[in-house]
Amino acid sequence: MIAPAASGVGELLRSARMARAFTLVVFGTTFGAFAIERLMGRVTYVTMVAGLCTLAVAMLVARRGELSPLRLASATLALFLGWTLVSVFWSTDQPKSLIGWVALAALSLLGVTIAHVRDTLQTARALGDVMRWLLAVSLGVEILFGILIDMPFPLLGVQGLIAELGPVQGIFGTRNALGFVAVLALITFLVEWRTQSVRPGLAVFSVLLAGGLAVLSDSPTVIVIALIVGLATLTLMVVRHTRPASRPMLQATLAGIVVVALAVAYAARGPIIAMLGAGSDFSTRADLWNTILDYVRYHPVQGWGWYGTWSTTEFPFLSINVNLGERHASALNAYFDVLLQVGWFGLLLFAGFCVVALVRSWLEASNRRAVVYTWTPLVLTALLIDSVFESFTLFGYGWLLLVVCASRAGQSRSWRDRLDSGDPASPLLPEERTR
Protein backbone atom coordinates (compact mmCIF):
# COMPACT_ATOMS: atom_id res chain seq x y z
CA MET A 1 0.00 0.00 0.00
CA ILE A 2 2.88 2.34 0.76
CA ALA A 3 4.54 2.05 -2.64
CA PRO A 4 1.41 2.95 -4.69
CA ALA A 5 0.69 5.88 -2.36
CA ALA A 6 4.25 7.15 -2.70
CA SER A 7 4.05 6.73 -6.48
CA GLY A 8 0.80 8.69 -6.55
CA VAL A 9 2.33 11.54 -4.54
CA GLY A 10 5.31 11.57 -6.89
CA GLU A 11 3.06 11.79 -9.93
CA LEU A 12 1.14 14.63 -8.35
CA LEU A 13 4.33 16.57 -7.56
CA ARG A 14 5.51 16.11 -11.16
CA SER A 15 2.19 17.01 -12.74
CA ALA A 16 1.59 20.13 -14.82
CA ARG A 17 -1.45 20.99 -12.69
CA MET A 18 0.66 21.06 -9.54
CA ALA A 19 3.29 23.19 -11.27
CA ARG A 20 0.67 25.71 -12.39
CA ALA A 21 -1.02 25.85 -8.99
CA PHE A 22 2.34 26.25 -7.27
CA THR A 23 3.34 29.12 -9.56
CA LEU A 24 0.02 30.91 -9.08
CA VAL A 25 0.20 30.63 -5.29
CA VAL A 26 3.82 31.78 -5.16
CA PHE A 27 3.09 34.86 -7.27
CA GLY A 28 -0.10 35.58 -5.34
CA THR A 29 1.65 35.26 -1.98
CA THR A 30 4.69 37.39 -2.82
CA PHE A 31 2.85 40.14 -4.69
CA GLY A 32 0.14 40.21 -2.03
CA ALA A 33 2.65 40.18 0.84
CA PHE A 34 1.88 43.71 2.05
CA ALA A 35 -1.86 43.06 2.29
CA ILE A 36 -1.33 39.62 3.85
CA GLU A 37 0.95 41.02 6.57
CA ARG A 38 -1.34 43.98 7.31
CA LEU A 39 -4.54 41.92 7.44
CA MET A 40 -3.31 38.61 8.90
CA GLY A 41 0.11 39.32 10.40
CA ARG A 42 3.71 38.61 9.45
CA VAL A 43 3.60 35.13 10.98
CA THR A 44 0.92 34.16 8.46
CA TYR A 45 3.04 35.35 5.54
CA VAL A 46 6.19 33.62 6.83
CA THR A 47 4.23 30.39 7.36
CA MET A 48 2.90 30.55 3.80
CA VAL A 49 6.38 31.07 2.35
CA ALA A 50 7.82 28.26 4.50
CA GLY A 51 5.08 25.91 3.29
CA LEU A 52 5.75 26.86 -0.33
CA CYS A 53 9.49 26.26 0.14
CA THR A 54 8.77 22.80 1.53
CA LEU A 55 6.57 22.07 -1.48
CA ALA A 56 9.26 23.46 -3.82
CA VAL A 57 11.87 21.07 -2.41
CA ALA A 58 9.44 18.15 -2.76
CA MET A 59 8.72 19.08 -6.40
CA LEU A 60 12.43 19.35 -7.25
CA VAL A 61 13.11 15.98 -5.61
CA ALA A 62 10.22 14.41 -7.51
CA ARG A 63 11.63 15.83 -10.76
CA ARG A 64 15.27 14.97 -9.99
CA GLY A 65 15.46 12.69 -13.01
CA GLU A 66 14.65 15.62 -15.31
CA LEU A 67 17.05 18.08 -13.69
CA SER A 68 20.79 18.52 -13.94
CA PRO A 69 22.63 19.68 -10.79
CA LEU A 70 24.83 21.89 -12.96
CA ARG A 71 21.84 23.74 -14.40
CA LEU A 72 19.74 24.01 -11.24
CA ALA A 73 20.79 27.60 -10.43
CA SER A 74 23.05 30.16 -12.04
CA ALA A 75 26.61 30.43 -10.75
CA THR A 76 26.25 34.20 -10.26
CA LEU A 77 23.18 33.69 -8.07
CA ALA A 78 25.01 31.07 -5.99
CA LEU A 79 28.00 33.40 -5.53
CA PHE A 80 25.81 36.31 -4.41
CA LEU A 81 23.87 34.12 -1.98
CA GLY A 82 27.12 32.71 -0.66
CA TRP A 83 28.61 36.16 -0.04
CA THR A 84 25.47 37.44 1.70
CA LEU A 85 25.55 34.34 3.94
CA VAL A 86 29.21 34.91 4.83
CA SER A 87 28.42 38.55 5.69
CA VAL A 88 26.24 37.31 8.57
CA PHE A 89 29.41 36.64 10.58
CA TRP A 90 30.45 40.32 10.73
CA SER A 91 26.98 41.88 11.09
CA THR A 92 26.07 43.71 14.29
CA ASP A 93 23.21 41.29 15.04
CA GLN A 94 23.89 37.84 13.63
CA PRO A 95 20.48 36.25 14.37
CA LYS A 96 18.58 39.07 12.61
CA SER A 97 21.08 39.03 9.76
CA LEU A 98 20.66 35.28 9.35
CA ILE A 99 16.87 35.70 9.25
CA GLY A 100 17.30 38.26 6.47
CA TRP A 101 19.47 35.83 4.52
CA VAL A 102 17.00 32.97 5.00
CA ALA A 103 14.26 35.20 3.54
CA LEU A 104 16.49 35.90 0.51
CA ALA A 105 17.35 32.22 0.08
CA ALA A 106 13.70 31.13 0.46
CA LEU A 107 12.52 33.39 -2.34
CA SER A 108 15.50 32.27 -4.44
CA LEU A 109 14.37 28.66 -3.99
CA LEU A 110 10.84 29.54 -5.08
CA GLY A 111 12.13 31.45 -8.12
CA VAL A 112 14.46 28.65 -9.22
CA THR A 113 11.67 26.10 -8.81
CA ILE A 114 9.25 28.12 -10.96
CA ALA A 115 11.92 28.48 -13.66
CA HIS A 116 12.34 24.69 -13.79
CA VAL A 117 8.70 23.58 -13.65
CA ARG A 118 7.24 26.23 -16.00
CA ASP A 119 8.41 27.53 -19.37
CA THR A 120 8.48 31.23 -20.25
CA LEU A 121 4.93 31.43 -21.63
CA GLN A 122 3.49 29.47 -18.72
CA THR A 123 5.31 31.72 -16.26
CA ALA A 124 4.07 34.88 -17.97
CA ARG A 125 0.51 33.52 -18.10
CA ALA A 126 0.54 32.66 -14.39
CA LEU A 127 1.87 36.11 -13.52
CA GLY A 128 -0.76 37.70 -15.76
CA ASP A 129 -3.58 35.81 -14.03
CA VAL A 130 -2.35 36.88 -10.59
CA MET A 131 -1.82 40.49 -11.69
CA ARG A 132 -5.35 40.77 -13.05
CA TRP A 133 -6.83 39.76 -9.72
CA LEU A 134 -4.53 41.88 -7.56
CA LEU A 135 -4.91 44.99 -9.71
CA ALA A 136 -8.69 44.52 -9.88
CA VAL A 137 -8.80 44.19 -6.09
CA SER A 138 -6.62 47.31 -5.79
CA LEU A 139 -9.00 49.27 -8.00
CA GLY A 140 -11.98 47.98 -6.03
CA VAL A 141 -10.39 48.98 -2.71
CA GLU A 142 -9.62 52.46 -4.04
CA ILE A 143 -13.19 52.93 -5.31
CA LEU A 144 -14.63 51.66 -2.02
CA PHE A 145 -12.62 53.96 0.23
CA GLY A 146 -12.11 56.84 -2.19
CA ILE A 147 -15.65 57.19 -3.57
CA LEU A 148 -18.25 55.03 -1.78
CA ILE A 149 -17.04 55.47 1.81
CA ASP A 150 -14.86 58.50 1.04
CA MET A 151 -12.32 58.05 3.81
CA PRO A 152 -8.75 56.70 4.11
CA PHE A 153 -8.02 53.10 5.10
CA PRO A 154 -4.76 53.37 7.11
CA LEU A 155 -4.46 49.61 7.66
CA LEU A 156 -3.64 49.14 3.96
CA GLY A 157 -2.14 52.58 3.48
CA VAL A 158 -5.02 53.63 1.20
CA GLN A 159 -5.44 57.42 1.18
CA GLY A 160 -8.76 57.34 -0.67
CA LEU A 161 -7.78 59.90 -3.32
CA ILE A 162 -9.02 58.16 -6.46
CA ALA A 163 -11.78 60.75 -6.87
CA GLU A 164 -9.03 63.38 -7.14
CA LEU A 165 -7.26 61.12 -9.70
CA GLY A 166 -4.63 59.97 -7.24
CA PRO A 167 -2.17 59.20 -6.05
CA VAL A 168 -3.52 55.73 -5.30
CA GLN A 169 -1.76 52.85 -3.56
CA GLY A 170 -4.09 49.88 -3.99
CA ILE A 171 -3.15 46.91 -1.81
CA PHE A 172 0.59 47.44 -2.31
CA GLY A 173 1.23 50.05 0.38
CA THR A 174 2.74 52.92 -1.61
CA ARG A 175 2.11 54.65 -4.93
CA ASN A 176 5.61 53.70 -6.14
CA ALA A 177 4.96 50.02 -5.39
CA LEU A 178 1.60 50.10 -7.20
CA GLY A 179 3.12 51.94 -10.17
CA PHE A 180 5.97 49.45 -10.44
CA VAL A 181 3.64 46.44 -10.22
CA ALA A 182 1.38 48.04 -12.84
CA VAL A 183 4.31 48.40 -15.26
CA LEU A 184 5.31 44.75 -14.72
CA ALA A 185 1.68 43.78 -15.32
CA LEU A 186 1.49 45.91 -18.46
CA ILE A 187 4.55 44.14 -19.93
CA THR A 188 3.00 40.77 -19.12
CA PHE A 189 -0.45 41.67 -20.49
CA LEU A 190 1.00 42.95 -23.76
CA VAL A 191 3.00 39.74 -24.20
CA GLU A 192 -0.19 37.75 -23.52
CA TRP A 193 -1.99 39.83 -26.14
CA ARG A 194 0.73 39.38 -28.77
CA THR A 195 0.97 35.63 -28.16
CA GLN A 196 -2.85 35.32 -28.26
CA SER A 197 -2.74 33.29 -25.05
CA VAL A 198 -5.85 35.07 -23.66
CA ARG A 199 -9.07 36.25 -25.29
CA PRO A 200 -8.80 39.68 -27.01
CA GLY A 201 -11.44 41.23 -24.74
CA LEU A 202 -9.61 40.08 -21.61
CA ALA A 203 -6.31 41.31 -23.03
CA VAL A 204 -7.74 44.78 -23.71
CA PHE A 205 -9.31 44.96 -20.24
CA SER A 206 -6.03 43.90 -18.61
CA VAL A 207 -3.95 46.49 -20.49
CA LEU A 208 -6.44 49.27 -19.65
CA LEU A 209 -6.51 48.19 -15.99
CA ALA A 210 -2.73 48.18 -15.62
CA GLY A 211 -2.25 51.37 -17.64
CA GLY A 212 -4.97 53.19 -15.70
CA LEU A 213 -3.56 52.27 -12.29
CA ALA A 214 -0.04 53.17 -13.44
CA VAL A 215 -1.32 56.66 -14.30
CA LEU A 216 -3.40 56.98 -11.12
CA SER A 217 -0.42 56.00 -8.97
CA ASP A 218 1.10 59.36 -9.97
CA SER A 219 4.55 57.86 -9.39
CA PRO A 220 7.39 59.73 -11.12
CA THR A 221 9.38 56.51 -11.33
CA VAL A 222 6.67 54.94 -13.48
CA ILE A 223 7.31 57.50 -16.22
CA VAL A 224 11.02 56.67 -16.31
CA ILE A 225 10.50 52.91 -16.21
CA ALA A 226 7.76 52.96 -18.85
CA LEU A 227 9.84 55.18 -21.15
CA ILE A 228 12.95 53.01 -20.92
CA VAL A 229 10.99 49.76 -21.25
CA GLY A 230 9.28 51.25 -24.31
CA LEU A 231 12.64 52.11 -25.87
CA ALA A 232 13.93 48.64 -25.04
CA THR A 233 10.88 47.13 -26.75
CA LEU A 234 11.41 49.16 -29.93
CA THR A 235 15.12 48.33 -29.94
CA LEU A 236 14.41 44.64 -29.50
CA MET A 237 11.95 44.76 -32.40
CA VAL A 238 14.65 46.28 -34.63
CA VAL A 239 17.19 43.65 -33.58
CA ARG A 240 14.74 40.78 -34.13
CA HIS A 241 14.05 42.01 -37.68
CA THR A 242 17.73 42.44 -38.53
CA ARG A 243 19.55 39.78 -40.55
CA PRO A 244 21.41 37.33 -38.24
CA ALA A 245 24.76 38.18 -39.84
CA SER A 246 24.33 41.87 -38.96
CA ARG A 247 23.12 41.38 -35.39
CA PRO A 248 26.51 41.23 -33.60
CA MET A 249 27.55 44.63 -34.95
CA LEU A 250 24.12 46.09 -34.19
CA GLN A 251 24.19 44.70 -30.64
CA ALA A 252 27.65 46.19 -30.03
CA THR A 253 26.48 49.56 -31.36
CA LEU A 254 23.41 49.47 -29.14
CA ALA A 255 25.54 48.63 -26.10
CA GLY A 256 27.69 51.70 -26.82
CA ILE A 257 24.60 53.88 -27.21
CA VAL A 258 23.27 52.65 -23.86
CA VAL A 259 26.54 53.54 -22.10
CA VAL A 260 26.53 57.03 -23.64
CA ALA A 261 22.84 57.52 -22.80
CA LEU A 262 23.46 56.57 -19.17
CA ALA A 263 26.33 59.06 -18.97
CA VAL A 264 24.20 61.83 -20.52
CA ALA A 265 21.28 61.02 -18.21
CA TYR A 266 23.54 61.25 -15.18
CA ALA A 267 25.05 64.54 -16.35
CA ALA A 268 21.58 65.99 -17.05
CA ARG A 269 19.91 64.51 -13.97
CA GLY A 270 18.94 67.95 -12.63
CA PRO A 271 16.80 69.05 -15.60
CA ILE A 272 15.35 65.53 -15.96
CA ILE A 273 14.27 65.46 -12.32
CA ALA A 274 12.73 68.92 -12.62
CA MET A 275 10.86 67.88 -15.77
CA LEU A 276 9.41 64.83 -13.98
CA GLY A 277 8.39 66.91 -10.98
CA ALA A 278 10.32 64.59 -8.66
CA GLY A 279 12.56 67.18 -7.06
CA SER A 280 11.45 66.56 -3.48
CA ASP A 281 11.59 62.77 -3.88
CA PHE A 282 15.05 62.93 -5.38
CA SER A 283 16.28 65.36 -2.74
CA THR A 284 15.24 62.87 -0.06
CA ARG A 285 17.02 60.07 -1.89
CA ALA A 286 20.17 62.12 -2.52
CA ASP A 287 20.49 62.95 1.18
CA LEU A 288 20.01 59.29 2.06
CA TRP A 289 22.55 58.05 -0.50
CA ASN A 290 25.18 60.58 0.57
CA THR A 291 24.76 59.50 4.18
CA ILE A 292 25.04 55.83 3.18
CA LEU A 293 28.33 56.53 1.40
CA ASP A 294 29.70 57.98 4.65
CA TYR A 295 29.03 54.65 6.39
CA VAL A 296 30.31 52.57 3.45
CA ARG A 297 33.77 54.09 3.97
CA TYR A 298 34.13 52.22 7.27
CA HIS A 299 33.55 48.80 5.65
CA PRO A 300 34.03 49.38 1.91
CA VAL A 301 34.72 45.80 0.78
CA GLN A 302 32.57 43.61 3.01
CA GLY A 303 29.79 45.98 4.12
CA TRP A 304 27.93 45.89 7.43
CA GLY A 305 26.28 42.50 6.93
CA TRP A 306 23.19 41.38 5.06
CA TYR A 307 19.78 42.15 6.59
CA GLY A 308 17.59 42.61 3.53
CA THR A 309 14.95 45.11 4.63
CA TRP A 310 16.53 47.35 7.23
CA SER A 311 16.45 46.41 10.88
CA THR A 312 15.83 49.96 12.06
CA THR A 313 17.00 49.21 15.61
CA GLU A 314 20.45 48.04 14.46
CA PHE A 315 23.57 49.92 13.46
CA PRO A 316 24.16 51.41 10.91
CA PHE A 317 20.48 51.68 9.89
CA LEU A 318 19.42 53.28 13.15
CA SER A 319 22.25 55.80 12.96
CA ILE A 320 21.44 56.70 9.35
CA ASN A 321 17.80 57.38 10.18
CA VAL A 322 18.71 59.38 13.30
CA ASN A 323 21.11 61.55 11.28
CA LEU A 324 18.46 62.21 8.64
CA GLY A 325 15.49 62.42 11.00
CA GLU A 326 13.69 59.81 8.87
CA ARG A 327 12.36 56.26 9.22
CA HIS A 328 13.68 54.60 6.07
CA ALA A 329 13.29 50.83 5.78
CA SER A 330 15.64 50.62 2.78
CA ALA A 331 18.18 52.69 0.87
CA LEU A 332 15.52 53.55 -1.77
CA ASN A 333 18.03 52.15 -4.26
CA ALA A 334 18.86 48.46 -4.61
CA TYR A 335 22.47 49.14 -5.60
CA PHE A 336 23.13 51.41 -2.61
CA ASP A 337 21.44 48.84 -0.37
CA VAL A 338 23.73 46.08 -1.62
CA LEU A 339 26.76 48.38 -1.27
CA LEU A 340 25.89 49.26 2.33
CA GLN A 341 25.13 45.71 3.43
CA VAL A 342 27.69 43.59 1.56
CA GLY A 343 30.22 46.14 0.29
CA TRP A 344 31.81 46.70 -3.09
CA PHE A 345 32.52 43.00 -3.53
CA GLY A 346 28.86 42.17 -2.97
CA LEU A 347 27.82 44.94 -5.37
CA LEU A 348 30.10 43.51 -8.06
CA LEU A 349 28.54 40.07 -7.58
CA PHE A 350 25.02 41.53 -7.70
CA ALA A 351 25.82 43.59 -10.79
CA GLY A 352 27.37 40.54 -12.45
CA PHE A 353 24.25 38.49 -11.67
CA CYS A 354 21.98 41.17 -13.16
CA VAL A 355 24.10 41.90 -16.24
CA VAL A 356 24.60 38.24 -17.11
CA ALA A 357 20.85 37.62 -16.80
CA LEU A 358 19.97 40.65 -18.94
CA VAL A 359 22.52 39.83 -21.67
CA ARG A 360 21.47 36.18 -21.84
CA SER A 361 17.77 37.02 -22.02
CA TRP A 362 18.36 39.78 -24.58
CA LEU A 363 20.34 37.47 -26.87
CA GLU A 364 17.71 34.78 -26.46
CA ALA A 365 14.93 37.20 -27.40
CA SER A 366 16.97 38.49 -30.34
CA ASN A 367 17.45 35.04 -31.85
CA ARG A 368 14.07 33.42 -31.14
CA ARG A 369 11.06 34.09 -33.37
CA ALA A 370 8.42 33.67 -30.64
CA VAL A 371 7.31 36.96 -29.08
CA VAL A 372 7.09 35.38 -25.63
CA TYR A 373 10.90 35.41 -25.31
CA THR A 374 10.79 39.22 -25.11
CA TRP A 375 9.02 38.99 -21.75
CA THR A 376 12.17 38.08 -19.82
CA PRO A 377 14.48 40.92 -20.96
CA LEU A 378 11.70 43.51 -20.69
CA VAL A 379 10.82 42.47 -17.13
CA LEU A 380 14.52 42.46 -16.24
CA THR A 381 14.87 45.95 -17.71
CA ALA A 382 11.98 47.20 -15.57
CA LEU A 383 13.47 45.57 -12.45
CA LEU A 384 16.94 47.02 -12.97
CA ILE A 385 15.70 50.52 -13.80
CA ASP A 386 13.38 50.55 -10.79
CA SER A 387 16.36 49.52 -8.66
CA VAL A 388 17.74 53.04 -9.15
CA PHE A 389 14.74 54.50 -7.29
CA GLU A 390 13.62 51.72 -4.93
CA SER A 391 14.98 48.55 -3.33
CA PHE A 392 12.03 46.38 -4.41
CA THR A 393 14.36 44.15 -6.43
CA LEU A 394 16.08 42.87 -3.29
CA PHE A 395 12.96 41.76 -1.42
CA GLY A 396 9.70 39.94 -1.98
CA TYR A 397 8.25 39.86 -5.48
CA GLY A 398 11.10 41.93 -6.95
CA TRP A 399 13.78 39.43 -5.95
CA LEU A 400 11.52 36.50 -6.88
CA LEU A 401 11.01 37.84 -10.41
CA LEU A 402 14.71 38.63 -10.77
CA VAL A 403 15.61 35.03 -9.88
CA VAL A 404 12.89 33.61 -12.15
CA CYS A 405 14.06 35.68 -15.12
CA ALA A 406 17.75 35.00 -14.49
CA SER A 407 17.10 31.27 -14.16
CA ARG A 408 14.99 31.22 -17.32
CA ALA A 409 17.71 33.08 -19.22
CA GLY A 410 20.33 30.61 -17.98
CA GLN A 411 18.31 27.62 -19.17
CA SER A 412 19.44 27.94 -22.77
CA ARG A 413 22.48 30.24 -22.82
CA SER A 414 24.79 28.77 -20.22
CA TRP A 415 28.20 27.11 -20.31
CA ARG A 416 26.72 24.42 -18.04
CA ASP A 417 24.15 23.58 -20.69
CA ARG A 418 26.88 22.82 -23.21
CA LEU A 419 28.85 20.92 -20.59
CA ASP A 420 25.84 18.75 -19.83
CA SER A 421 25.33 17.95 -23.50
CA GLY A 422 28.95 17.10 -24.19
CA ASP A 423 28.78 19.38 -27.24
CA PRO A 424 30.73 22.62 -26.67
CA ALA A 425 29.10 24.27 -29.68
CA SER A 426 25.51 23.31 -29.01
CA PRO A 427 23.23 26.25 -28.13
CA LEU A 428 20.09 24.15 -27.76
CA LEU A 429 18.14 23.22 -24.70
CA PRO A 430 18.23 19.55 -23.69
CA GLU A 431 14.56 19.09 -24.60
CA GLU A 432 15.23 20.60 -28.03
CA ARG A 433 18.08 18.21 -28.69
CA THR A 434 15.87 15.18 -28.21
CA ARG A 435 13.21 16.29 -30.67
N, C-alpha and C positions, 0 to 999 in steps of 0.2 A: 504493500500500500504506500510505503514511503517513497519508493522510486517513481511511481507514476505521478504522485503529488509534486515531487521535486521537479520532474520533467515538465509538468503543467505550469509551475511557477516560472521555470526557465523560459518556456515558450512565451508566456505573458510578458516577461521582462524584455524579450527580444522583439516583441510585436511592434508593428507600425502604430497601432492604436495607443499603446503605452508611450511610445516615443512622442507622439503628438500631444497626448494629455500632459506628459511631463513638461514639454516645452511651453505649453500654454500656461500651466500653473507657475512655472519658474518666472516667465515674463510677467504674469499677473501679480505675483508676490513681490518681485523686485520693483516694478514700476508703481505698484500701489503701496510701497513700504511706508511712506509718510502717513497716509490715511490709516493703514493698519496699526501703526504705532500710536497714533493719536486716539483712535477709537477703541483699540483693544489692548494696547500696551506693548512695550518693547519685548517682553518675554514671549508674547504670542508670535511676533515676527521672527524672533530668534529660533523658536521651536519649529516654525514652519520651514525656515531655511535648513535647520539641522535635519529635519525629516526628509527634505528634498535631497540633501547631500547623501544621506543613507541610501535613498532610492537610486541616486546617480551611481554610487559605487556598485550597487547590486546590478544595475543595467550594464555597466562596463564589464563586470565579471561575467555576466551572462553572455555578453558579446565578445569575450576574450579571443575566441577563434577567428573573429573578423578583424581584430585590431592588431596593429603592430606596435610594440613598446616604443620603437624609435619615432613613430609618428603620432604618439598620443598627445603630446603637447610641444609647442615650439621651444627651442633652446633659449631664445631671448626671454620668454615668459618664465622659464625655470630659473634662469639667472637672476631676474629681477625678484622673484619670490624668494630665492635663496638669500639674496643680499638683505631684503627687508627682514627676513627671519634672523639673520646674524645681528642686525642692528638692535634687536631686542636686548642683547647683552649689555649695551652701553646706554640704554634709555634711562630716564630718571625714575620710571616706575615700570619695572619689568612685567608684572602681571597684566597691567592695563595695555602695555605695548604688545604683549603676546596675544591678548584678546583682539586687538586691532589687526594683527597679522592673521589670526584664524579667520576673521571676517573676510579678509582679502583672499585667503586661500580657498575658503568655502565657495565664494562666488566664482573663483577661477575654476574650481571643480565643476560647478554647474555649467559654466560657459563651455568648457572643453567637452563635457558630455553632450550638450546640445549640438555642438559642431560635428560630433561623431555619429549621432543617431538621426540627424536631420540634414538634408542637403540645403543648398542656398535658397531655393524657391520655397521649400517647406518651412524654413526658418523665417523667411520674410512673410509668408502667409500667416504663420502663428503670431508673429509680432503685430501684423496688421489687424488680426482679429482682436487681440488684447487691446491695442490702441483705440480701436473703434469704441469698445465698451468704456474704457477709462476716460476718453475724451467726451463721450456722450454723457457719462455720469458727471464729469466736471462742468459741462455746459448746464446740465440739469440743476446741479448744486448752485451755480451762479445765478440762474434764473429764479430758483426758489428763494434764496436769501437776498438777491439784489433787486427783484421785482415783486414777487408775491408777498414775501414777509417784509422785505425792505429793511434789513438790519444785518450787521456783520455776524459772522459765525467764527469766533476766535479759536475754537477748538481745532478747526481745519485751516485757520489762517485766511478765511474768505472775508474780504472787505465789503462785499456786496455792492460793487461799483459798476456792474454790467450795464445798468441803465444809463450811466454816464460814459459808456463805451470804454470802460476799463480804467486802470489796469485790473485784470482778473487773475486769479491764482488757481482756480479749480481745486482738485484734490491733491495738488502737488506741493503746496506750501508757500511758494513764491512765484511771482510773475516770470522771473528768469527760468525757473524750473519748468513751468508750463510752456513757455515759449520754446525752450529747447526740445521738450518732448513733442510738441506740435511739429517742429521741423523734422525730427526723426520720423514721425508718423507720416508727414507729407511725402518724404522720400519713399517710404514703404508703400504708401497708397498709390503713388504714381507708377512704381514698378509693378504693383499688382495690376493696375490699369493697362500698362503696356504689354504685360504678359497674358492678359485676358484670363487671369486666374480667379477673378470675381466678376459678378454681373455688372454691366455698364452703369446701371442706376446706383448700385451700391458703391462703385468706384467714385462716381461723381459726388455722391453724398459724403463719402469719406474725405475726399480732397477739400470740399467746401468746409467741412467740420474742422479739419486740421488747420486750413488756411485762415478761417475765421477766428479761431482761438489764438493762433499765432499773432494776428493783428490786435485782438482784444487784450492780449497780455501786455502790450505796450512796452515790450522789453527791447532796449536798444541793441542787445546782443543778437536778437533774432534777425535784425536787418543785416548785420555783418555776416552771420552764418548763412542766411538764405542767399545773399549775394554771392558769397564765395562758393557755396554748393552749386548755385546756378552756373557760375563760370566753369566749375569743374565738370558739370554735366555737358555743357557745350563743347568743352575741350575734349572730353572723352568721346563725344559723337564724332568730332573731326578725326580723332585718332583711329576710331573703329572703321571709318570710311576711307582711310588712307591705305594705299597698297602696302602689303607686308614688308616689301623690300625697303620702303621709305620710312617705316615706323621708327627704327632706331634713331635716325637723325632727328626726326620730329620730336621724339620723346626727350632727347638730349636738349633740343632747343627749348622745349617747354619747361624743362627743369631749370634752365638758365633764366628764363622769363620769371619763373616763380621766385627764384632767389632775388632777382632785381626788384620784383614787385614787393616782396617782404621788406627789403631795405628802404624802398620809397615810402611804404606805408609807415614804417617806424619813424622815418625822418619827418613825415607829414602828419604824425599822430595828433598834433594839436588841432589843426583845422578839421581833420576827420572827426575827432571827438566832438568838436563844436557843432559840426554839421549834423551829427547824430543826436545832439541834445543830451549827451551822456557826460557832461562835464563834472557834475557832482559825483556820479557813480565812479568815474575814473579817478577823481581826486581822492576819494576814499580808498580805492585800490592802490593808487600810487603811494600814498602814505603807508599803507600796510606793507607793500612790497619793499619799500625802502627800509622799514623797520626790520623786516625779515632778513634782509641782507646784512644788517648789523649783527644779527645773531648767528648767521651762517659763518661769519668770519671766525667764530670761536671753534667751530667744528666743520671746516670746509669740505673735507673728503668724506667723512662718515656720517655727518648729520647728527641730530639729537635722538634718533631712534624712531622707528615706525610706530605710529598710532592710528593712522587713517584719519578719520574725523578727529578734530582736536579734542584732547582732554583738557578742558579749560581750567582745571585746578592744578595742572602740572606745568612745570617749567619746560620749555620757554614760552608755551602758549599763554599761560597766565600773565607772564611778564609783558608779552607783546600787547595783550589786550589792556592791561593796566596803563602802559605807556601811551596807548592811543585813546583810552577812554571808551573802548568799544567792547563788543561781546562776539567777536568773530569765532565761528566754528570751523573755519578753513582759511586757507590763504587767498581764496577767491581767484585762484590760478593753480591749475594742476601742476605745472612745472615748478613754480615757486614752492608748492607744498612738498613735492618730491625732494627738491633741493634742501629745504629746511629739515626734513625728517631723515633722509638717507644720503645727503651730501651730493657733491659733484659726481662721485662714482655712481651713485644710485640714479642720478639724473641722466647720465650717459647710458646706463642700462635701459632706463625707461624710454629715452629717446630712440635708442636702437630698436627696442621692441616695437614702438609705434611706426618708425620709418620702414622697417622691414615689412611689417604688416601692410602698410599703405602701398609700398612699391610692388609687393607680390600681388595684391588685389588689383592694383591698377593695370599691371601687365596681363593678368588673367582676363580682366574685362576688355582690354584692348584686343586680345587675340581670340576671344570667344564670340560667336555670333549671337548667342542668346542674350536678351536684354537683362535677364535676371542677374547676370554677373556684375552689372553696374551697381547693384545694391550695396555690395560690400565696400568698395572704395568711396562711394558717396556717403555712407554712414560713418566710415572712418574719418573722412574729411570733416564732417559735422562735429564729431567727437573731438578731434584735435584742434579745431578752431575754437570751439566752446571752451576748451581747456585754457585758453588765454584769459578768459573772463570769469570762469568758475572752476571748481574742483570736482564737478560731477563725475568726471571720467575716472576718478580714483575710488569711488564708492558706489555701492548699490548698482542700479541699472546701467550707469555709465561704464563702470568697470566690467560688468557682465557682458555688455555689447562689445566692448573693446576686445575681450578675450574670445568671444564668439567669432567676431570678424577676423581676428588674427589667426585663429585656429582654422577657420574656413580657408583663408588665403594660403596657409601653410599646407593644406591638404594636397595641393597639386603643383606647387612651385617650391619644393623643398629638397635640399640635398639628401635628406633622409629617405625621401620617396624614391630617388634614383638608387640609393644604397640598398633599399629593400628589394628593388626589382632586379638588381644585379646588372642593370643596363645604365651606364653613366650618362648616356645621351637621351634617355627616354624621358619626355616631359609629361607622360600620361599618368592618370590616376590608376591604381591597381584594378578598379572595377572596369576601367576603359580598356585595359590591356587584355582582359579575358573575354571581351566581346568578339 
